Amino acid sequence: MELTSRHQIVQILDAANDLTLATLQDDGAPQATTVSFVNDGLAIYFGCSGASQKARNLARDPRVAVTVNLPYQDWSQIRGLSISGRADRIVAPHEVLEIGRLFLDKFPQVGQMDASEGGLALFCVTPQQVSILDYRQGFGHTTYVQAGELEEVPG
């Protein structure tokens, strides 16, 4: 059975721990940083200090580019995602709690951290375009998916 693009994307997100997040600095220069993340389907969540450069960048311009790569032994096994979208800060208490639970499930060590220190900011990345890399199907094989194609089909 062939996986839909949505299922392929979620499968890669579920299997990865870190992503590279690119934001735009105030002079327009890109800034790329590695962050750990959790996901709920296609919703990608990460946290950082509210005083960090990336948080300041996102407050000014929510557009982001994200890459997610799975570990591989040789090039014929490369799988990953290249995503463009937007990152919005999560402030609703019930959403913050739910995202916290997702982080605890994936990264139990988070429970030992004091989230009040440093003013934690949580963000949700909403994909608008996704490139799915799957070299198992051939060198450089990429499937391009637009946001409208990511909608779940009722069934």
Buried (B, 14 or more C-beta within 10 A) or exposed (E): EEEBBBEBBBBBBEEBEEBBBBBBBEEEEEEEBEBBBBBEEBBBBBBBEBEBBBBBBBEEBBBBBBBBBBEEEEEEEBBBBBBBBBBEEBEEEEEBEBBBEBBEEBBEEBEEEEBEEEEBBBBBBBBBBBBBBBBEEEEEEEBEBEBEEBEEEEE
